[in-house]
Amino acid sequence: MAKKTDEKDQNTPAPEATTDDTKAAGPKTAKKSKPADVSSEDVALLQKQIASLQNIVLKQQDLIDAVADKGRLESYHKKRANPNERTFKIGRFQGKVVVGWKRMIKNTVELVEKGKWQETLKSTLIYADGSEEEVDYKQWQLNMERFEVIMVSQTTDAQGETTYLVKDKDGNEYQVNAKFVNA
C-alpha cells in the first residue's frame, strides 16, 4: 500500500535557515517621523471648534440637571462622593432594629365564606438586642421602617455566609447577615 501524503505538505517550501548574523542585528528600528506642519490658521480653527463643543456639552449638562429627578441626582452624587462607602437599608419594627428573621411559623389559607379567602402568616423576627418575637407578617411588612446604614466591615464564614458590620447615623453598630439588607 502506498503512503498517502498531503498536497499542502508537498507544495509548501521549507523555511529558510537563519544565521547568527541575522539574530545579532536585532529588531529593525522605526524611522523617526517629522512633526506635522500645521498652520496657525488651522490651530485657531481647531481651538474654535473645541470651544464650541465644550459649550455644547455644558448646555447639555445644564439641560440634564434641570430635568433630572432631584432625588436620584442627589443619590448619584452622594454615592460618587465616597465610592468606597457602601450603604444599605435595614428595618426597624416597633422601635427595635431587625437584623434577621426566621422561617414562616404559620402559613394558612382558609375559605371564611363563599368567595372570600383569609391568609394567616406568622414569622419570627430577630432584633439587634438578641430577642426574638413572633409577628403577623402583614403587620410587619406594612409597619417596617427602613433606615440607611453604612457598612463598616464585611466577613464571610467557612459556609460562605456573609455578615456585615453596619453603623447608623447615631453611631450604633449592628451585625447583619447579607440576606437581610436591602442594598
DANORLIN-V514884 format. One record per residue. N is the residue number from 1. SS is DSSP state (a for helix, b for strand, c for the rest). PHI is phi as a letter, one per 30 degrees, with the letter a starting at -180 (none if undefined). NEAR is the number of other ideal C-beta (glycine too) atoms within 12 Angstrom. Layout:
# DANORLIN-V514884
n->[N,N]
ss->[SS,SS]
phi->[PHI,PHI]
near->[NEAR,NEAR]
This chain:
# DANORLIN-V514884
n->[1,2,3,4,5,6,7,8,9,10,11,12,13,14,15,16,17,18,19,20,21,22,23,24,25,26,27,28,29,30,31,32,33,34,35,36,37,38,39,40,41,42,43,44,45,46,47,48,49,50,51,52,53,54,55,56,57,58,59,60,61,62,63,64,65,66,67,68,69,70,71,72,73,74,75,76,77,78,79,80,81,82,83,84,85,86,87,88,89,90,91,92,93,94,95,96,97,98,99,100,101,102,103,104,105,106,107,108,109,110,111,112,113,114,115,116,117,118,119,120,121,122,123,124,125,126,127,128,129,130,131,132,133,134,135,136,137,138,139,140,141,142,143,144,145,146,147,148,149,150,151,152,153,154,155,156,157,158,159,160,161,162,163,164,165,166,167,168,169,170,171,172,173,174,175,176,177,178,179,180,181,182,183]
ss->[c,c,c,c,c,c,a,a,a,a,a,c,c,c,c,c,c,c,c,a,a,a,a,a,a,c,c,c,c,c,c,c,c,c,c,c,c,c,c,a,a,a,a,a,a,a,a,a,a,a,a,a,a,a,a,a,a,a,a,a,a,a,a,a,a,a,a,c,c,a,a,a,a,a,a,a,a,a,a,a,a,c,c,c,c,c,b,b,b,b,b,b,b,c,c,b,b,b,b,b,b,b,b,b,b,b,b,b,b,b,b,b,b,c,c,b,b,b,b,b,b,b,b,b,b,b,b,c,c,c,c,b,b,b,b,b,a,a,a,a,a,a,a,c,b,b,b,b,b,b,b,b,b,b,b,b,c,c,c,c,c,b,b,b,b,b,b,c,c,c,c,c,b,b,b,b,b,a,a,a,c,b,c]
phi->[none,d,d,d,b,d,d,d,d,d,c,d,d,d,d,d,d,c,c,d,d,d,d,d,d,i,d,d,c,d,d,d,c,d,d,d,d,c,d,d,d,d,d,d,d,d,d,d,d,d,d,d,d,d,d,d,d,d,d,d,d,d,d,d,d,d,c,d,d,d,d,d,d,d,d,e,d,d,d,d,d,b,d,d,d,c,c,b,b,b,c,b,b,h,i,c,d,c,c,l,a,c,e,d,d,b,b,b,b,b,d,d,a,e,i,b,c,b,c,c,b,b,b,c,c,c,c,d,d,j,d,b,b,d,b,d,e,d,d,d,d,d,c,d,c,c,b,d,b,c,d,c,a,b,b,b,d,d,d,j,d,c,b,c,c,b,b,d,d,d,j,d,c,b,c,b,d,e,d,c,c,c,d]
near->[3,4,6,8,10,9,8,8,11,10,9,10,8,8,6,7,9,10,9,8,9,12,10,9,11,8,8,7,7,6,6,6,6,6,6,8,8,12,10,10,10,13,14,13,14,15,15,14,14,14,14,14,14,14,14,14,14,14,14,14,15,13,12,15,17,12,12,16,12,12,10,14,17,14,15,16,15,16,18,12,12,12,11,11,17,22,27,30,23,39,34,24,31,18,14,24,33,37,34,30,29,20,15,19,19,17,14,15,12,12,11,12,8,6,7,10,12,13,17,18,22,22,27,23,35,29,26,27,16,14,17,19,24,20,29,23,26,15,18,25,18,12,19,26,18,21,24,25,34,29,29,23,17,20,17,13,11,6,8,11,17,21,24,31,25,35,25,25,12,12,11,20,21,35,30,37,27,25,19,31,30,19,20]
